[in-house]
């Protein structure tokens, strides 16, 4: 987090030009992951791409991220359960949910 952030762990969104936001991409589909990683990196984000919830746990334990992009359908578990786990731990991290699920209940669960 930049030094300008008044609250530890919560970013005010003000970055100096030399700083790059670090994104954790949690996506198991290779083509989508490659596309997202490429697009984000071309926009000057630093992207760590993992393909499982276990990989996400390891990455979150080792690195501070500014944003997580989370797929719901992962090979080792459900992204909604992982999202709830992150919130129970009071993880101060914006999380955007990626999903092919179209049901209303799925969208509400993601909120």
C-alpha distances in whole Angstrom, upper triangle without the diagonal:
4,7,8,7,10,10,8,7,8,6,9,9,10,9,11,14,13,9,10,9,10,12,15,18,21,24,27,29,29,30,28,25,26,26,23,21,23,22,19,19,21,19,16,14,14,16,17,20,22,25,25,24,24,22,19,20,20,16,15,16,15,11,8,8,8,11,15,18,21,24,27,29,28,31,30,29,29,25,26,27,23,22,23,23,19,19,22,19,17,14,12,11,13,16,19,22,24,28,31,33,34,36,35,34,32,30,30,29,26,25
4,5,6,9,11,10,10,10,7,9,9,8,6,8,11,11,8,10,10,12,15,18,21,24,27,30,32,32,32,30,27,28,28,25,23,24,23,20,20,22,19,16,15,15,18,19,22,25,28,29,27,28,26,23,23,23,20,18,19,18,15,12,12,10,14,18,21,24,27,30,33,32,34,34,33,32,29,29,30,27,25,27,26,22,23,25,23,20,18,15,14,16,19,21,25,27,31,34,35,37,38,37,37,34,32,33,32,28,27
4,6,8,10,9,11,11,9,10,11,10,9,10,13,13,11,14,14,15,19,21,25,27,31,34,36,35,36,34,31,32,32,28,27,28,27,24,23,25,22,20,19,19,21,23,26,28,31,32,30,31,28,26,26,25,23,21,21,20,17,14,15,14,17,21,24,27,31,33,36,35,38,36,36,35,32,32,33,29,27,29,28,24,25,27,24,21,19,16,17,19,22,24,28,30,34,37,39,40,41,40,40,37,35,35,34,31,30
4,6,9,10,12,11,8,8,9,7,8,9,13,14,12,14,14,17,19,22,25,28,31,35,36,36,37,34,32,32,32,29,27,29,27,24,24,25,22,20,19,20,22,24,27,29,33,33,31,32,30,27,27,28,25,22,24,23,19,16,16,14,18,21,24,27,31,33,36,36,39,38,37,35,32,32,33,30,28,29,29,25,25,27,25,22,20,16,17,18,22,24,28,30,34,37,38,39,40,39,39,37,34,34,33,30,29
4,6,7,8,7,5,5,8,8,10,12,15,16,13,15,14,16,18,20,23,26,29,33,35,35,35,33,30,31,31,27,26,28,27,23,24,26,23,21,19,20,22,23,26,28,31,31,29,30,28,25,25,25,23,20,21,21,18,14,14,12,15,19,22,25,28,30,34,33,36,35,34,32,29,29,30,27,24,25,25,22,21,23,21,18,16,13,14,15,19,21,25,28,31,35,35,36,37,36,36,34,31,31,30,27,26
4,7,9,8,8,8,11,11,13,15,19,20,17,19,17,19,21,23,26,28,32,35,37,38,39,36,33,35,34,31,30,32,30,27,28,29,26,24,23,23,25,26,29,30,33,33,31,32,30,27,27,27,25,22,23,23,20,17,17,15,18,21,25,27,31,32,36,35,38,37,35,34,31,30,31,28,25,26,26,22,21,23,21,18,17,14,15,17,21,23,27,30,33,37,37,38,39,37,36,35,32,32,31,29,26
4,6,6,7,8,12,13,15,17,21,21,18,19,17,18,20,21,25,26,30,33,35,36,37,34,32,34,33,30,29,31,30,26,27,29,26,25,22,23,24,25,27,28,31,30,28,29,28,24,24,25,23,19,20,21,18,15,15,14,16,19,23,25,28,30,33,33,35,34,32,31,28,27,27,25,22,23,22,19,18,19,17,14,14,10,13,15,18,21,25,28,31,35,35,36,36,35,34,32,30,29,28,26,24
4,6,8,10,13,14,15,17,21,20,17,18,16,16,18,19,23,24,28,31,34,34,36,33,30,32,32,28,27,30,29,25,26,29,26,24,21,21,22,22,25,26,29,28,25,26,25,22,21,21,19,16,17,17,15,12,13,12,15,18,22,23,27,28,31,31,33,32,30,29,26,26,26,23,21,22,21,17,17,18,16,13,12,9,12,14,18,21,24,27,30,34,34,36,36,35,34,32,30,29,28,26,24
4,6,10,12,14,14,17,20,20,16,16,14,14,15,16,19,21,24,27,30,31,32,29,27,28,29,25,24,27,26,22,23,26,23,22,19,18,19,19,21,22,25,24,22,23,21,18,18,18,16,13,14,15,12,9,10,9,12,14,18,19,23,25,28,27,30,28,27,26,23,22,22,20,18,18,18,14,14,16,13,10,9,6,8,11,14,17,20,23,27,30,31,32,33,32,31,28,27,26,25,22,21
4,7,9,11,13,16,19,19,16,16,13,14,15,16,19,21,24,28,30,31,32,29,26,28,28,24,24,26,25,21,23,25,22,21,18,18,19,20,22,23,26,25,23,24,23,20,20,21,18,15,17,18,15,11,11,9,11,14,17,19,23,24,28,27,30,29,27,26,23,22,23,20,18,19,18,15,14,16,15,11,10,6,8,9,13,16,19,22,26,29,30,31,32,30,29,27,25,25,24,21,19
4,5,8,9,13,15,16,13,13,11,12,14,16,19,21,24,28,30,30,31,28,25,27,27,23,22,24,23,19,20,22,19,18,16,16,18,19,22,23,26,26,24,26,24,21,21,22,19,17,18,19,15,12,10,8,10,14,17,19,23,25,28,28,31,30,29,27,24,24,25,22,19,21,21,17,17,19,18,15,13,9,9,10,13,16,19,22,26,29,30,31,32,31,30,28,26,26,25,22,21
4,6,9,12,15,16,14,14,12,15,16,19,21,24,27,30,32,33,33,29,28,29,28,24,24,26,24,20,22,23,20,19,17,18,20,22,24,26,29,29,27,29,27,24,25,26,23,20,22,22,19,15,14,11,13,16,19,22,25,27,31,31,34,33,32,30,26,26,27,25,22,23,24,20,19,22,21,17,16,12,12,12,16,18,21,24,27,31,32,32,33,32,32,30,27,27,27,24,22
4,6,10,12,14,11,11,10,13,14,17,19,22,25,29,30,30,30,27,25,26,25,21,21,22,20,17,18,20,16,15,14,16,18,20,22,25,27,28,27,28,26,23,24,25,22,20,22,22,18,15,13,9,11,15,17,20,24,26,29,29,33,32,31,29,26,26,27,25,22,24,25,21,20,23,22,19,17,13,12,11,15,16,20,22,26,29,30,31,32,31,31,29,26,26,26,23,22
4,7,10,12,10,11,11,14,16,19,22,25,27,31,32,32,32,29,27,28,27,23,23,24,22,18,19,20,17,15,15,16,19,21,24,27,30,31,30,31,29,26,27,27,24,22,24,24,20,17,15,12,14,18,20,24,27,29,33,33,36,35,34,33,29,29,31,28,26,28,28,24,24,27,25,22,20,16,15,15,18,19,23,25,29,32,33,34,36,34,35,33,30,30,30,27,25
4,6,8,6,8,8,12,14,18,20,24,26,30,31,30,30,28,26,26,25,22,21,21,20,16,17,18,14,12,12,14,17,19,22,25,28,29,29,30,27,25,26,26,22,21,23,22,18,15,14,11,14,18,20,23,27,29,32,32,35,35,34,33,29,30,31,28,26,28,29,25,25,28,26,23,21,17,16,16,19,20,24,25,29,32,34,35,37,36,36,34,31,32,32,28,27
4,5,5,8,10,14,17,20,23,26,29,32,33,32,32,30,27,27,27,24,22,22,21,18,17,18,15,13,13,15,18,21,24,27,30,32,31,32,30,27,28,28,24,24,25,24,20,17,16,14,17,21,23,26,30,32,35,35,37,37,37,36,32,33,35,32,29,32,32,28,28,31,29,27,24,21,19,19,22,23,27,28,32,35,37,38,40,39,40,37,35,35,35,32,31
4,6,8,11,14,17,21,23,26,28,32,32,31,30,28,26,26,25,22,21,20,19,16,15,15,13,10,12,14,17,21,24,27,30,32,32,33,30,28,29,29,25,25,27,25,21,19,18,16,18,21,23,27,29,33,35,35,37,38,38,37,33,34,36,33,31,33,33,30,30,33,31,29,26,23,21,21,23,24,27,28,32,35,37,38,40,40,40,38,35,36,36,32,32
4,7,10,13,16,20,22,26,28,31,31,30,30,28,26,25,24,22,20,20,19,16,15,15,13,10,11,12,16,19,22,25,29,31,31,31,28,26,28,27,23,23,25,22,19,17,17,15,18,21,23,26,29,33,35,34,36,37,37,36,33,34,36,32,31,33,33,29,30,33,31,29,26,23,21,22,24,24,28,29,32,35,37,39,41,41,41,38,36,37,37,33,33
4,7,9,13,16,19,22,25,28,29,28,28,26,23,23,23,20,18,19,18,15,13,15,13,9,9,10,14,16,19,22,26,28,27,28,25,23,24,24,20,20,21,19,16,14,13,12,14,17,20,23,26,29,32,31,33,33,33,33,29,31,32,29,27,30,29,25,27,29,27,25,22,19,18,18,20,21,25,26,29,32,34,36,38,38,38,35,33,34,33,30,29
4,6,10,13,15,19,21,24,25,24,24,22,20,19,19,16,14,15,14,11,10,12,10,6,6,6,10,13,16,19,22,24,24,25,22,20,22,21,18,17,20,18,14,12,11,10,12,14,16,20,23,26,28,27,30,30,30,30,26,28,29,26,24,27,27,23,25,28,26,24,20,18,16,16,17,18,21,22,26,29,31,33,35,35,35,32,30,31,31,27,27
4,6,10,13,16,19,22,23,22,23,20,18,18,18,15,13,15,14,10,10,12,10,8,5,6,9,11,14,17,20,22,21,23,20,17,19,19,15,15,17,16,12,10,8,6,8,11,13,16,20,23,25,24,27,27,27,26,23,24,26,22,21,24,23,20,21,24,22,21,17,15,12,12,14,15,18,19,23,26,28,29,32,31,31,28,27,28,27,23,23
4,7,10,13,16,19,21,20,21,19,16,16,17,14,11,14,14,10,10,13,12,9,6,5,6,8,11,13,17,18,18,19,16,14,16,15,12,11,14,13,9,8,5,5,7,9,11,14,17,20,23,22,24,24,24,23,20,22,23,20,19,22,21,18,19,22,20,19,15,14,11,12,13,14,17,18,21,24,26,28,31,31,30,27,26,27,26,22,23
4,6,10,12,16,17,17,18,15,12,14,14,11,9,12,12,9,10,13,12,11,7,6,5,6,8,11,14,15,15,17,14,11,14,14,11,11,14,13,10,9,6,6,5,6,7,10,14,17,19,18,21,21,21,20,17,19,20,17,16,19,19,16,18,21,19,18,15,14,10,10,10,11,13,14,17,21,23,25,27,27,27,24,22,24,23,19,20
4,6,10,13,15,15,17,14,11,13,14,11,10,13,14,11,12,15,15,14,10,9,6,5,6,8,11,12,11,13,10,8,11,11,8,8,12,12,9,9,7,8,6,5,6,8,11,14,16,15,17,17,17,17,14,16,17,14,13,17,16,14,16,19,17,17,14,14,10,11,9,10,12,13,16,19,21,23,25,26,25,22,21,23,21,17,19
4,6,10,11,12,13,11,8,10,11,8,8,11,12,10,12,15,15,15,11,10,7,6,5,6,8,10,11,13,10,8,12,13,10,11,15,15,13,13,10,11,9,6,5,6,8,12,13,12,15,16,16,15,12,15,17,14,13,17,17,15,17,20,19,19,16,16,13,12,10,10,10,10,13,16,18,21,23,24,24,20,19,22,20,16,18
4,7,10,11,13,11,8,11,13,10,10,14,15,14,15,18,18,18,15,14,10,9,6,5,6,7,7,10,8,7,10,12,10,11,14,15,14,15,12,14,11,7,6,5,6,9,10,8,11,12,12,12,9,12,14,11,12,15,15,14,16,19,18,19,16,17,14,13,11,10,10,9,11,14,16,19,21,22,22,18,18,20,18,15,17
4,6,8,10,8,6,9,11,9,10,13,14,14,16,18,19,20,17,16,12,11,7,6,5,7,9,12,10,10,13,15,13,15,18,19,18,18,16,17,14,11,8,7,5,9,8,7,10,12,12,12,10,14,15,13,14,17,18,17,19,22,22,22,20,21,17,16,13,12,10,8,10,12,14,17,20,22,21,17,18,20,18,16,19
4,6,9,8,7,10,12,12,12,15,17,17,18,21,22,22,20,19,15,13,9,7,4,6,10,12,11,11,15,16,15,17,20,20,20,21,19,21,18,14,12,10,8,10,8,6,7,10,11,12,11,15,16,15,16,19,19,19,22,24,24,25,22,24,21,20,17,15,13,11,11,13,15,18,21,23,22,19,20,22,20,18,21
4,6,6,6,9,10,11,12,14,16,16,18,20,21,22,20,19,16,15,11,10,8,10,13,16,14,15,18,19,18,20,23,23,23,24,21,22,19,16,13,12,9,12,10,9,10,13,14,15,14,17,19,18,19,22,23,22,25,27,27,28,25,26,23,22,18,17,15,11,11,12,15,18,21,23,23,19,20,23,22,20,23
4,6,5,6,9,10,10,12,14,15,16,18,20,21,19,18,15,14,10,10,9,12,15,17,15,16,19,20,18,21,24,23,23,24,22,23,20,17,15,14,12,15,13,12,13,16,18,18,17,21,22,21,22,25,25,24,27,30,29,30,27,28,24,23,20,19,17,14,15,15,18,21,24,27,27,23,24,27,25,23,26
4,5,5,6,9,10,11,12,14,15,16,19,20,19,19,15,15,12,13,12,15,18,20,18,19,22,23,21,23,26,26,25,26,23,24,21,18,15,15,13,16,15,15,16,19,20,20,19,22,24,23,23,27,27,26,29,31,31,32,29,29,25,24,21,19,17,14,14,14,18,20,24,26,27,23,23,27,26,23,26
4,5,5,6,8,10,11,12,14,15,17,18,17,17,14,14,11,12,11,14,17,19,17,17,21,21,20,21,25,24,23,24,20,21,18,15,12,12,10,14,13,13,15,18,19,18,16,19,22,20,20,24,25,23,26,29,29,29,26,26,22,20,18,15,14,10,11,12,15,18,21,23,24,20,20,23,23,20,22
4,5,5,6,8,10,11,12,14,15,16,14,14,10,10,7,9,9,12,14,17,14,14,18,18,16,18,21,21,20,20,17,18,15,13,10,11,10,13,13,12,14,17,18,18,16,19,21,19,19,23,23,22,24,27,26,27,23,24,20,19,16,14,14,11,13,14,17,20,23,25,25,21,21,24,23,20,22
4,6,5,6,9,10,10,12,14,15,14,14,11,11,9,11,11,15,18,19,16,17,20,20,18,20,23,22,21,22,19,20,17,16,13,14,14,17,17,16,18,20,21,21,19,23,25,22,22,26,26,25,27,30,29,30,26,26,23,21,19,17,17,14,16,17,20,23,26,28,29,25,25,28,27,23,26
4,6,5,6,9,10,11,12,14,14,14,12,13,11,14,14,17,20,22,19,19,23,23,20,22,25,25,23,23,20,20,17,16,13,15,14,18,18,18,20,22,23,22,20,23,25,23,23,27,27,26,28,31,30,30,27,26,23,21,19,16,16,13,15,16,19,21,25,27,28,24,23,27,26,23,25
4,5,5,6,8,10,11,12,11,12,9,11,9,12,13,16,18,20,17,16,20,21,18,19,23,22,20,20,16,16,13,12,10,12,12,16,16,16,19,21,21,20,18,20,23,21,20,24,24,22,24,28,27,27,23,23,19,17,15,13,13,11,13,15,18,20,23,25,26,22,21,24,23,20,22
4,6,5,6,8,10,11,9,9,6,8,7,11,12,16,17,19,16,15,19,19,16,18,21,20,17,18,15,15,13,12,11,13,14,17,18,17,19,21,22,22,19,22,24,21,21,25,25,22,25,28,27,26,23,22,19,18,16,14,15,14,16,18,21,24,27,28,28,25,24,27,26,22,24
4,6,5,6,9,10,10,10,9,11,11,14,16,19,21,23,20,19,23,22,19,21,24,23,20,21,18,18,16,16,14,16,17,21,21,21,23,25,25,25,23,25,28,25,24,28,28,26,28,31,30,30,26,26,22,20,19,17,18,16,19,20,24,26,29,30,31,28,26,29,29,25,27
4,6,5,6,9,9,11,10,13,13,16,17,21,22,24,21,20,24,24,21,22,25,24,21,21,18,17,15,15,13,16,17,20,21,21,24,26,26,25,22,25,27,25,24,28,28,26,27,31,30,29,26,25,21,19,18,16,17,15,18,19,23,24,27,29,30,26,25,28,27,24,25
4,5,5,7,5,8,7,11,11,15,17,19,21,23,20,18,21,21,18,19,22,21,18,17,14,13,12,12,11,14,16,20,21,21,24,25,25,24,21,23,26,23,22,25,26,23,25,28,27,26,23,21,18,16,15,14,16,15,18,20,23,25,28,28,29,26,24,27,26,22,23
4,5,5,5,6,7,10,11,15,18,20,22,23,20,19,22,21,18,19,22,21,18,17,15,14,14,14,14,17,19,22,24,23,25,26,27,27,24,26,28,25,24,28,28,25,27,30,29,28,24,23,20,18,18,17,19,18,21,23,26,28,31,32,33,29,28,30,29,26,27
4,5,7,9,10,14,15,19,21,24,25,27,24,22,26,25,22,23,26,24,21,21,18,17,16,17,16,20,21,25,26,26,28,30,30,29,26,29,31,28,27,31,31,28,30,33,32,31,27,26,22,21,21,19,21,20,23,24,28,29,32,33,34,31,29,32,31,28,29
4,6,9,11,14,16,19,22,24,25,27,24,22,25,25,22,22,25,24,21,19,16,15,14,16,15,19,21,24,26,26,29,30,30,29,26,28,30,27,26,29,30,27,28,32,30,29,25,23,20,18,19,17,20,19,22,24,27,28,31,32,33,30,28,30,30,26,27
4,7,9,13,15,19,22,24,25,26,23,21,24,24,20,21,23,21,18,17,15,13,14,16,16,20,22,25,27,27,29,30,30,30,26,28,30,27,26,29,29,26,28,31,29,28,24,22,19,18,19,18,21,21,24,26,29,31,34,34,35,31,29,32,31,27,28
4,6,10,12,16,18,21,21,23,20,18,20,20,16,17,20,18,15,14,11,10,10,12,13,16,19,22,24,23,26,27,27,26,23,25,27,24,22,26,26,22,24,27,26,24,21,19,16,15,15,15,18,18,21,24,27,28,31,31,32,28,27,29,28,24,25
4,7,10,13,17,19,20,20,17,15,18,17,13,15,17,15,12,12,10,10,10,12,13,16,18,22,24,22,24,25,25,25,22,24,26,23,22,25,25,21,23,26,24,24,20,19,16,16,16,16,19,19,22,25,27,29,32,33,33,29,28,30,28,25,26
4,6,10,13,15,16,17,14,13,16,15,11,13,16,14,12,12,9,10,10,10,10,13,15,19,20,19,21,21,22,22,19,22,23,20,19,23,22,19,22,25,23,23,19,18,15,15,14,14,16,16,19,22,24,27,29,30,30,26,25,27,26,22,24
4,7,10,12,13,14,10,10,12,11,8,10,13,12,10,11,9,11,11,10,10,12,14,17,18,16,18,18,19,20,17,20,21,18,18,21,20,18,21,23,21,22,18,18,15,15,14,15,16,16,19,22,24,27,29,30,29,26,25,27,25,22,24
4,7,9,11,12,9,9,12,12,9,12,15,14,13,14,12,14,12,10,9,10,12,15,15,13,15,16,17,17,15,19,20,16,17,21,20,18,21,23,22,22,19,20,16,16,14,14,15,14,16,19,21,24,27,28,27,24,24,26,24,21,23
4,6,8,9,5,6,10,9,8,11,13,13,13,15,13,16,14,11,10,10,11,13,13,11,12,12,14,15,13,17,17,14,15,19,18,16,20,22,20,22,18,20,17,17,15,15,15,14,16,18,20,24,26,27,26,23,23,25,23,20,22
4,7,8,7,8,11,12,11,13,16,16,16,18,16,19,16,13,12,10,9,11,11,8,8,9,11,13,12,16,16,14,15,19,18,17,21,22,22,23,20,22,19,19,16,16,15,13,14,16,18,22,24,26,25,21,22,24,22,19,22
4,5,5,6,9,10,11,12,14,16,16,18,17,19,17,13,12,10,9,10,10,6,6,6,8,10,10,13,13,11,13,16,15,15,18,20,19,21,18,21,18,19,16,16,14,14,14,17,18,21,23,25,23,20,21,23,20,18,21
4,5,5,6,9,10,10,12,14,15,16,16,18,16,12,12,9,10,10,10,7,8,6,7,8,8,11,10,7,10,13,11,11,15,16,15,18,15,18,16,17,14,15,14,14,15,17,18,21,22,24,22,18,20,21,18,16,19
4,5,5,6,9,10,11,13,14,16,16,19,18,14,15,13,13,14,13,10,10,7,9,11,11,14,13,10,13,15,13,13,17,17,16,19,16,19,18,19,17,18,17,17,18,21,22,25,26,27,25,22,23,24,21,20,22
4,5,5,6,9,10,11,12,14,14,17,16,13,13,12,13,14,14,11,11,10,12,14,13,16,15,12,14,17,15,14,18,19,17,19,17,19,17,18,16,17,17,17,18,21,22,26,27,28,27,23,24,25,22,20,23
4,5,5,6,8,10,10,12,11,14,12,9,10,9,11,13,14,11,12,11,11,12,11,13,13,9,11,14,12,11,14,16,14,16,13,15,13,14,12,14,14,15,17,20,21,24,25,26,24,21,22,23,20,17,20
4,6,5,6,9,10,12,12,15,14,12,14,12,14,15,16,13,14,12,12,13,12,14,13,9,11,13,11,10,13,14,12,14,12,15,13,16,14,16,16,18,19,22,23,26,27,28,26,23,23,24,21,19,21
4,6,5,6,9,11,12,16,16,13,15,15,16,18,18,15,16,14,15,17,15,18,17,13,15,17,14,13,17,18,15,17,14,17,15,18,17,19,19,20,22,25,26,29,30,31,29,26,27,27,24,22,24
4,5,5,6,9,9,13,12,11,13,13,15,17,18,16,17,15,16,17,15,18,17,14,15,17,15,13,17,18,15,17,13,15,13,15,14,17,17,18,21,24,25,28,30,30,29,26,26,27,24,21,23
4,5,5,7,7,11,11,10,13,13,15,17,19,17,18,17,17,17,15,17,16,12,13,15,13,10,13,15,12,13,10,11,10,13,12,15,16,18,21,24,25,28,29,29,27,24,24,25,22,20,21
4,6,8,10,14,14,13,16,16,19,20,22,19,20,18,18,19,17,19,18,14,15,17,14,12,15,16,12,14,11,13,13,16,16,19,20,22,24,27,28,31,32,32,30,27,27,28,25,23,24
4,7,10,13,15,14,17,18,20,22,23,21,22,20,21,22,20,22,21,17,18,20,17,15,18,19,16,17,14,15,14,17,17,20,22,23,26,29,30,33,34,35,33,30,30,30,28,25,26
4,6,10,12,12,15,16,19,21,23,21,23,21,22,22,20,22,21,17,17,20,18,15,17,19,16,16,13,13,12,15,15,18,20,21,24,28,29,32,33,33,32,29,28,29,27,24,25
4,7,9,10,14,16,19,21,24,22,24,23,23,23,20,21,21,17,17,19,17,14,16,18,15,14,11,10,9,12,13,16,19,21,24,27,29,31,32,32,31,28,27,27,25,22,23
4,6,7,11,13,16,19,21,20,23,22,21,21,18,19,20,16,15,18,17,13,15,18,15,14,11,10,7,9,10,13,15,17,21,24,26,28,29,29,28,25,24,25,23,20,20
4,7,10,13,17,19,22,22,24,24,23,22,19,20,21,17,16,18,18,14,15,18,16,15,11,9,6,7,9,11,15,17,20,24,25,27,28,28,28,25,23,24,22,19,19
4,7,10,13,16,19,18,22,21,20,19,15,16,18,15,13,16,16,13,14,17,16,14,11,10,6,5,6,8,11,13,17,20,21,23,25,25,24,21,19,20,19,16,16
4,6,10,12,15,15,18,18,17,15,12,13,15,12,10,14,14,11,13,16,15,14,11,11,7,6,5,6,8,10,14,17,18,21,22,22,22,19,17,19,17,14,14
4,7,10,13,13,16,17,16,14,11,12,15,12,11,14,15,13,15,18,18,17,14,14,11,9,6,5,6,7,10,14,15,18,20,20,20,16,15,17,16,12,14
4,6,9,9,13,13,12,10,7,9,11,9,8,12,13,11,13,16,17,17,14,15,12,10,7,6,5,6,8,12,13,16,17,18,17,14,13,15,13,10,13
4,6,7,10,12,11,9,6,9,11,10,10,14,15,14,16,19,19,20,17,19,16,14,10,9,6,5,6,9,10,13,15,17,16,12,13,15,13,11,14
4,6,10,11,8,6,4,6,9,9,9,12,13,14,15,17,19,19,18,19,17,15,12,10,7,6,6,8,8,12,13,14,13,9,11,13,11,9,12
4,7,9,7,6,6,9,11,11,12,15,16,16,18,20,21,23,21,23,20,19,15,14,10,9,7,8,9,12,14,16,15,11,13,16,13,12,16
4,6,6,6,7,10,11,10,12,15,15,16,18,20,21,22,20,22,20,19,16,15,12,11,10,12,12,16,18,20,18,15,17,19,16,15,18
4,6,8,10,13,13,13,15,18,17,18,21,22,23,25,23,25,23,23,19,19,16,15,14,15,15,19,20,23,21,18,20,22,19,18,22
4,7,9,12,11,11,14,16,15,16,19,20,20,22,21,24,22,22,19,19,17,16,16,17,17,21,22,24,21,18,21,22,19,18,21
4,6,9,8,8,11,12,12,14,16,17,18,20,19,22,20,20,17,17,15,15,14,15,15,19,19,20,18,15,18,19,15,15,18
4,5,5,7,9,10,11,13,15,16,17,19,18,20,19,18,15,15,12,12,11,13,12,15,15,17,14,11,14,15,12,11,15
4,5,5,6,9,10,10,12,14,15,17,15,17,15,15,11,11,8,9,9,12,12,15,15,16,14,11,12,13,10,9,12
4,5,5,6,9,10,11,12,14,15,15,17,15,14,11,11,9,11,10,13,12,14,14,14,11,9,10,10,7,6,9
4,5,5,6,9,10,11,12,14,14,17,16,16,13,14,12,14,14,16,15,17,17,17,14,12,14,13,9,10,12
4,5,5,6,9,10,11,13,12,14,13,14,11,13,11,13,14,17,16,19,19,19,17,14,15,15,12,11,13
4,5,5,6,9,10,11,10,12,11,11,8,10,9,12,13,16,16,18,18,17,15,13,13,13,10,8,10
4,5,5,6,9,10,10,13,13,13,11,13,12,15,16,19,17,19,19,18,15,13,14,13,9,9,10
4,5,5,6,9,9,12,13,14,12,15,14,17,18,21,20,22,22,21,19,17,17,16,13,12,13
4,6,5,6,5,9,9,11,10,13,13,16,18,21,21,23,23,22,20,18,18,17,14,12,13
4,5,5,6,8,9,10,10,13,14,17,19,22,21,23,22,21,19,17,17,15,13,12,11
4,5,8,11,12,14,14,17,17,20,22,25,23,25,24,23,20,19,19,17,15,14,14
4,5,9,11,14,14,17,18,21,23,26,25,28,27,26,24,22,22,20,18,17,16
4,6,9,11,12,16,17,21,23,27,26,27,27,26,24,22,21,20,18,16,15
4,6,9,10,14,15,19,21,25,25,26,27,26,24,22,21,20,18,16,15
4,7,9,13,16,19,22,25,25,27,27,26,25,23,21,20,19,16,15
4,6,10,13,16,19,23,23,25,25,24,23,21,19,19,18,15,14
4,7,10,13,16,20,20,22,23,22,21,19,17,17,16,13,12
4,6,10,13,16,17,18,20,19,18,16,14,15,13,10,10
4,7,10,13,14,16,17,17,17,14,12,13,13,9,10
4,6,10,11,12,14,14,14,11,9,11,10,7,9
4,7,9,11,13,15,15,11,10,13,13,9,12
4,5,8,10,12,13,9,9,12,12,9,13
4,6,9,12,13,10,10,14,14,12,15
4,6,9,9,6,8,11,11,10,14
4,7,9,7,7,11,12,11,14
4,5,5,6,9,10,11,13
4,5,5,6,9,10,11
4,5,5,6,9,10
4,5,5,6,9
4,5,5,7
4,5,5
4,5
4
